[in-house]
Amino acid sequence: MLRMDQAHVIRHKHFVEGVGVRRIAREMGLSRNTVRRYLAGEGEPARKESRPRASPVRDEAARRIEALLDEWSGRTTRKQRITASRVHRQLVEDGYAVGITTVREYLAERRRRDEEVYIPLEWWPGGCVQVDFFEVTVDVAGVRQKAWKFLMRLMYSGRDFAWLYERCNRIAFLDGHVRGFEHFAGVTDRGIYDRLSAAVRRSVGLAPELTERFRALACHYVFEPSFARPGEGHDKGGVEGRGKGVRLQHLTPIPRGASLEEISSKILAELDAAMGSRKDREGRTVAERFEQERPKLRPLPSRPFEGRIAEPVVLNRQAMVRVEGADYSLPERWHGLMAMAHIGVADIRFECRGETEVVPKVARGRRLVQYRHYRRELGRKPQAVRQVAPALVAQLGEPYGKLWENLVGRYGEPEAARVLSRLIGITETGDEEALKQALQGILKGIGGAATKAPGKLVEVPVSLRSFTVDSGSLAAFDALLREASGE
């Protein structure tokens, strides 16, 4: 094939130097027809591909390879996959005279032919977000643990929202949406997801059946849920790629904090700070694109969606229930009844017969007993008080810790438990804060009726206002208890 520089020489010799066609052909070793073609300005002649030669052995081997692949299709895993060397060995055993290079070339071409071709997509302001979870590692209060990063990405502007959760479950999925939409101060037309169990109850074609709570979330914020094809995570490649980037840029080295919320807030602040420096191919920053997208976002509803999961529970004889593998105490008057548990990320709201009790969540396998739930029973069971005294006085706070210490030191645990049991019984119907003030006065030995300054009374229960204690003693506490109970 003639090079373009040779074509230039030919034209220069003829049109500039005045050399004839015959001489040019002789000097350059070309045919006169070729020289005339270049002088006519036809350019470099096109290369003519010759028809491929017949390869009956290769064609026969190709048919056998296809038969082998079809036969072995159900007998492979990701780690036990079909290789060119294995196929070649089988062909040799079957009597085919073919080289391994031929097998490799055939399989490579077959893979290229079957590869999916990705379509370049277009995004418009307010069009959609992509959502996914990513596993990360964090140090919480000095303990290294696994956590799950919820990532929501606005596909037009590229603005990100990230938050960390202990578990990748329905509650975190719902809570992440509420926080994300609040952070963006708006909602997109669509959301694109994997077919997570938190979102999809049953996968049927392109329109899977949604879980009840996710359907309620989509209706509340009025957006359309869309889903990637099963096993095709690259259908939402924007959030997939960005999830890895956030992990490397903002969670490396491993972040530390007193809680997941503290770490999440720090990561989110870093993401927002980076909006002014991250640019697209056209040189626009994320902040600039978000200013274009902000007016296109749908306004938030007047109230946020409650990202909780409601489950019915039944209290046992101990007035306790088990939720997500952890045990919780509830008011003793609810024992044996059914309550509704509204499970959130950080706490659980229990409702029973018009009453509400909110308790913080604890880790799976642990239990949370709040002894204020058992004041009536503790008020008549001194031995139970003695058994749980350390945890009880810690929950009650001061002055009960000092009171217990003094009573045990002077009179022993049995008497101390009797007095504390009676006092707890008083708090069931009386003013707990007023009783604390009265106890502080007794412990100081100055009395609980009033201070010595005229006109400044300590607010105590009516039955205790005429009671005065000169010094802290067991008899004084007995008198206090008699006065409070009206004996």
C-alpha positions in Angstrom: 0.0 0.0 0.0 1.3 3.4 -1.0 2.1 5.8 1.9 0.6 9.3 2.0 4.1 10.8 1.9 4.8 9.0 -1.3 1.6 10.3 -2.8 2.8 13.8 -1.9 6.2 13.2 -3.7 4.4 12.0 -6.8 2.2 15.1 -7.0 5.1 17.4 -6.3 7.4 15.8 -9.0 4.7 16.1 -11.6 3.0 19.5 -10.9 6.0 21.4 -9.4 9.1 19.8 -11.0 7.4 18.9 -14.3 8.5 15.2 -14.3 6.5 12.9 -16.6 4.4 10.0 -15.6 6.6 7.4 -17.2 9.8 8.7 -15.4 8.0 9.0 -12.0 6.8 5.4 -12.3 10.2 4.2 -13.2 12.0 6.1 -10.4 9.5 5.1 -7.7 8.9 1.5 -8.8 5.2 2.0 -9.4 2.8 1.3 -12.2 1.9 4.2 -14.5 -1.8 3.6 -13.6 -1.1 4.1 -9.9 0.8 7.3 -10.6 -2.1 8.6 -12.8 -4.6 7.8 -10.1 -2.7 9.9 -7.5 -2.2 12.7 -9.9 -6.0 12.7 -10.5 -6.4 13.3 -6.8 -8.2 10.1 -5.9 -6.2 9.7 -2.7 -4.9 6.6 -1.2 -6.4 3.5 -2.8 -8.7 1.5 -0.5 -7.5 -1.8 0.7 -9.3 -4.7 -0.7 -10.0 -7.4 1.8 -9.6 -10.9 0.4 -12.3 -13.4 1.2 -11.4 -15.6 4.2 -10.0 -18.9 3.3 -12.1 -21.9 4.1 -11.2 -23.6 7.4 -13.2 -26.8 7.6 -11.2 -28.1 10.7 -11.8 -24.8 12.6 -15.4 -24.7 11.6 -15.9 -28.3 12.8 -14.1 -27.5 16.1 -16.3 -24.4 16.5 -19.5 -26.5 16.3 -18.0 -28.9 18.9 -17.1 -26.0 21.2 -20.7 -24.7 21.1 -22.0 -28.1 21.9 -19.6 -28.3 24.9 -20.6 -24.9 26.2 -24.2 -25.8 26.0 -23.6 -29.2 27.7 -21.6 -27.7 30.5 -23.7 -24.5 31.0 -25.4 -25.9 34.2 -22.2 -27.3 35.7 -20.2 -24.2 36.5 -19.8 -21.6 39.2 -17.9 -18.3 39.4 -14.8 -20.1 40.7 -15.3 -23.2 38.6 -15.8 -21.6 35.2 -15.0 -22.9 31.7 -11.5 -21.9 30.4 -10.0 -22.1 26.9 -7.4 -24.7 28.1 -10.2 -27.0 29.5 -12.1 -26.7 26.2 -8.9 -27.4 24.2 -8.2 -30.5 26.3 -11.7 -31.8 25.6 -11.4 -31.2 21.9 -8.0 -33.1 21.8 -9.6 -36.0 23.7 -12.5 -36.0 21.1 -10.0 -36.2 18.3 -9.9 -32.7 16.9 -6.6 -31.4 15.6 -6.9 -27.8 16.7 -4.4 -25.6 18.6 -5.2 -23.8 21.8 -4.6 -20.4 20.2 -7.5 -21.1 17.8 -9.7 -22.0 20.8 -8.8 -18.9 22.7 -9.5 -16.7 19.6 -12.8 -18.3 19.1 -13.9 -17.9 22.7 -12.7 -14.3 22.8 -14.7 -13.4 19.7 -17.7 -15.2 21.1 -17.5 -13.2 24.3 -17.1 -9.9 22.3 -20.1 -10.8 20.2 -22.2 -11.6 23.3 -21.1 -8.6 25.4 -23.7 -6.0 26.3 -23.4 -2.6 24.6 -24.0 0.2 27.0 -26.2 3.1 25.9 -25.0 6.6 26.7 -27.8 8.1 28.8 -29.1 11.7 29.2 -30.1 13.2 32.6 -32.2 16.3 33.1 -32.7 18.5 36.2 -35.0 17.0 38.8 -35.3 13.8 36.7 -34.1 11.1 39.0 -31.9 9.9 41.9 -30.1 6.6 42.2 -30.0 4.8 45.6 -27.9 2.0 47.0 -26.2 0.6 50.1 -22.5 0.0 50.5 -20.6 -1.9 53.2 -18.0 0.2 55.1 -15.9 -0.1 58.2 -15.9 2.6 61.0 -14.5 3.1 64.5 -17.4 3.9 66.9 -16.4 4.9 70.4 -13.1 3.0 69.9 -14.7 -0.2 68.6 -14.1 -1.1 64.9 -17.3 -2.4 63.3 -19.1 -2.9 60.1 -21.7 -0.3 59.0 -23.8 0.3 55.9 -23.6 3.5 53.9 -26.9 4.7 52.4 -26.1 6.8 49.3 -28.6 8.9 47.3 -27.3 10.6 44.2 -28.9 13.3 42.1 -28.0 12.2 38.6 -28.1 15.6 36.9 -26.1 17.7 39.3 -24.2 14.8 40.9 -24.9 16.0 44.4 -24.7 13.2 47.0 -26.3 12.4 50.3 -24.7 9.7 52.5 -25.6 8.4 56.0 -24.4 5.4 58.0 -26.5 2.7 59.6 -25.9 -0.3 61.7 -27.9 -2.6 59.5 -29.0 -2.6 55.8 -32.7 -3.1 56.4 -36.1 -1.6 55.7 -35.9 0.9 58.5 -32.5 2.3 57.3 -33.8 2.3 53.7 -36.9 4.4 54.7 -35.0 6.7 57.0 -32.3 7.3 54.4 -35.0 8.5 51.9 -36.5 10.9 54.5 -33.1 12.4 55.4 -32.0 12.5 51.8 -35.0 14.4 50.5 -34.8 16.8 53.5 -31.1 17.4 52.7 -31.9 18.2 49.0 -35.0 20.2 50.0 -36.9 18.5 47.2 -37.9 15.3 45.4 -37.1 14.0 41.9 -39.5 12.5 39.5 -38.0 9.0 39.7 -35.8 6.9 41.9 -33.7 4.0 40.5 -32.9 1.0 42.7 -31.7 -2.6 42.9 -34.4 -5.0 43.7 -33.7 -4.8 47.4 -36.0 -6.7 49.8 -36.6 -3.4 51.6 -38.3 -2.1 48.4 -39.5 -5.2 46.5 -41.9 -7.7 48.0 -42.0 -9.9 44.8 -40.1 -9.4 41.6 -42.3 -9.8 38.6 -41.0 -8.4 35.3 -40.3 -4.7 34.9 -42.9 -3.7 37.5 -42.2 -5.6 40.7 -44.6 -5.7 43.6 -43.5 -3.1 46.2 -43.4 -3.6 50.0 -46.2 -1.8 51.8 -44.0 0.7 53.5 -42.0 1.6 50.4 -45.2 2.1 48.4 -46.4 4.4 51.2 -43.1 6.3 51.0 -43.4 6.7 47.2 -47.0 7.9 47.5 -46.1 10.3 50.3 -43.3 12.0 48.3 -45.0 11.3 44.9 -42.1 9.8 42.9 -41.9 6.8 40.6 -39.8 3.8 41.7 -37.8 2.3 38.9 -35.6 -0.9 39.2 -32.5 -2.2 37.6 -32.7 -5.6 35.9 -31.9 -8.5 38.3 -28.2 -9.0 38.6 -27.4 -6.0 36.4 -26.2 -3.4 38.9 -24.6 -1.3 36.2 -28.1 -0.2 35.2 -27.6 2.3 37.9 -23.9 2.8 37.3 -23.9 6.4 38.5 -24.5 5.5 42.2 -22.4 2.3 41.9 -19.3 4.2 40.8 -19.9 7.1 43.2 -20.3 4.7 46.1 -16.8 3.5 45.7 -15.5 7.0 45.2 -17.1 8.2 48.5 -15.6 5.3 50.3 -12.1 6.0 49.1 -12.3 9.8 49.4 -14.3 10.3 52.6 -14.1 7.1 54.6 -10.3 6.5 54.1 -8.6 6.2 56.5 -11.3 4.6 58.6 -13.4 7.4 60.2 -13.7 7.7 64.0 -16.5 9.1 66.1 -18.5 8.7 69.3 -21.5 7.5 67.2 -22.6 6.6 63.7 -24.6 9.9 63.6 -21.5 11.9 64.4 -19.5 10.1 61.7 -22.3 10.5 59.2 -22.6 14.3 59.9 -18.9 14.7 59.3 -19.0 12.8 56.0 -22.1 14.7 54.8 -20.4 18.0 55.6 -17.3 16.9 53.5 -19.5 15.9 50.6 -21.2 19.3 50.6 -17.9 21.1 50.9 -16.6 19.3 47.8 -19.5 20.5 45.7 -17.6 23.6 44.7 -14.5 21.8 43.4 -15.9 18.7 41.6 -16.4 19.4 37.9 -17.9 17.6 35.0 -16.4 17.4 31.5 -17.8 20.8 30.6 -16.1 22.4 33.6 -19.3 23.0 35.6 -19.1 22.3 39.3 -21.6 20.2 41.2 -22.8 23.3 43.1 -23.5 25.1 39.7 -25.4 22.2 38.4 -27.4 21.9 41.6 -28.4 25.5 41.3 -29.9 24.6 38.0 -31.6 21.5 39.4 -33.0 23.0 42.6 -36.0 24.7 41.0 -36.9 21.5 39.1 -37.2 19.4 42.3 -40.7 18.7 43.5 -41.5 20.5 46.8 -41.4 18.4 50.0 -44.7 17.5 51.7 -45.9 19.6 54.6 -44.7 16.8 57.0 -42.0 14.3 56.6 -42.7 10.6 56.2 -42.4 8.5 59.4 -39.7 6.0 58.5 -40.7 3.3 61.0 -41.9 -0.2 60.7 -45.0 -1.2 62.7 -45.2 -4.6 64.3 -47.6 -6.0 66.9 -46.1 -7.4 70.1 -47.4 -9.1 73.2 -46.0 -8.4 76.6 -45.1 -11.4 78.8 -45.5 -11.8 82.6 -42.4 -9.6 83.1 -44.0 -6.8 81.1 -41.2 -7.3 78.5 -41.2 -7.7 74.7 -38.7 -8.8 72.2 -38.1 -6.7 69.1 -35.4 -7.4 66.5 -33.7 -9.8 68.8 -33.5 -7.5 71.8 -35.7 -7.4 75.0 -37.3 -4.3 76.3 -39.3 -3.5 79.5 -42.6 -1.6 79.3 -45.0 -0.3 82.0 -46.0 -3.1 84.3 -49.7 -2.3 83.8 -49.3 -3.4 80.1 -48.3 -7.0 81.0 -50.2 -9.7 79.1 -51.6 -7.1 76.6 -50.9 -6.5 72.9 -49.0 -3.4 72.0 -47.9 -1.9 68.6 -44.2 -1.3 68.2 -43.2 1.4 65.8 -39.5 0.6 65.1 -37.2 3.4 64.1 -33.5 3.7 63.6 -32.6 4.9 67.1 -35.7 4.2 69.2 -38.9 2.3 69.3 -42.3 3.9 70.1 -44.7 1.5 71.8 -48.5 2.2 71.9 -51.0 0.3 74.1 -54.5 1.4 75.1 -54.0 5.0 74.2 -50.6 5.2 76.1 -47.2 5.8 74.5 -43.8 4.8 75.6 -40.6 5.5 73.7 -37.4 3.5 74.5 -33.9 3.7 72.9 -32.9 0.7 70.8 -30.2 -1.7 72.0 -28.1 -4.2 70.1 -29.4 -7.6 69.2 -29.1 -10.1 72.0 -29.1 -7.5 74.8 -32.0 -6.2 77.0 -33.0 -2.9 78.3 -34.8 -2.9 81.7 -36.0 0.4 83.0 -37.0 -0.1 86.6 -39.3 2.9 86.6 -41.7 0.7 84.7 -42.0 -1.5 87.9 -42.5 1.1 90.6 -45.7 -0.5 91.9 -44.2 -3.9 92.3 -40.9 -2.6 93.6 -42.9 -0.6 96.2 -44.1 -3.8 97.8 -41.2 -6.2 97.2 -38.1 -5.1 99.2 -36.2 -8.3 98.3 -36.6 -7.5 94.6 -35.4 -4.0 95.4 -32.3 -5.4 97.1 -31.6 -7.7 94.1 -31.7 -4.9 91.6 -30.5 -2.0 93.8 -27.3 -1.1 91.8 -29.1 -0.7 88.5 -32.1 0.8 90.2 -30.4 3.7 92.0 -28.3 4.3 88.9 -31.5 4.9 86.9 -33.1 6.9 89.6 -30.1 9.2 89.9 -29.2 11.3 92.9 -30.0 11.5 95.7 -30.9 7.8 95.6 -27.3 6.6 95.0 -26.1 8.5 98.1 -29.2 7.5 100.1 -28.6 3.8 99.3 -25.0 4.0 100.2 -25.7 5.7 103.6 -28.5 3.3 104.5 -26.5 0.2 103.6 -23.5 1.5 105.5 -25.5 2.2 108.7 -28.2 -0.4 108.7 -27.4 -3.1 106.2 -29.0 -4.1 102.9 -32.3 -5.7 104.2 -33.3 -2.5 106.1 -32.0 -0.3 103.3 -34.0 -2.2 100.8 -37.2 -1.9 102.9 -36.8 1.9 103.1 -36.0 2.3 99.4 -39.0 0.0 98.5 -41.3 2.3 100.4 -39.9 5.4 98.8 -40.3 4.0 95.3 -43.9 3.1 96.2 -44.5 6.8 97.0 -43.2 7.9 93.6 -45.9 5.9 91.8 -48.6 8.4 92.8 -46.6 11.3 94.2 -44.4 14.0 92.9 -41.1 12.4 92.2 -39.1 15.6 92.0 -40.5 16.9 95.3 -39.6 13.6 97.0 -36.0 14.0 95.7 -35.8 17.5 97.2 -37.2 16.1 100.5 -34.6 13.3 100.5 -31.8 15.8 99.8 -33.0 17.8 102.8 -33.0 14.7 105.0 -29.6 13.6 103.9 -28.2 17.1 104.7 -29.9 17.0 108.1 -31.8 20.2 107.7 -35.3 19.0 107.2 -37.7 18.9 104.3 -40.4 21.4 105.2 -38.7 24.7 104.4 -35.3 26.4 104.3 -34.4 28.9 107.0 -34.9 31.8 104.7 -38.4 33.2 105.2 -40.8 33.0 102.3 -38.7 30.3 100.4 -40.5 27.0 100.7 -39.3 23.7 99.2 -42.1 22.3 97.0 -42.8 18.9 98.7 -45.9 16.7 98.9 -48.6 18.1 101.2 -48.3 15.1 103.5 -44.6 15.9 104.0 -44.7 19.7 104.5 -45.1 19.5 108.3 -42.3 17.0 108.7 -38.9 18.0 110.1 -35.8 15.9 110.5 -33.0 17.0 112.7 -30.5 14.4 111.5 -30.5 11.5 109.0 -31.4 8.2 110.7 -33.4 5.1 110.0 -36.1 6.3 112.4 -36.3 9.6 110.5 -36.9 7.7 107.2 -39.6 5.6 108.9 -41.3 8.7 110.1 -41.1 10.2 106.6 -42.6 7.1 105.1 -45.5 7.1 107.7 -46.3 10.7 107.0 -46.3 10.1 103.3 -48.5 7.1 103.5 -50.9 8.6 106.0 -50.4 5.9 108.7 
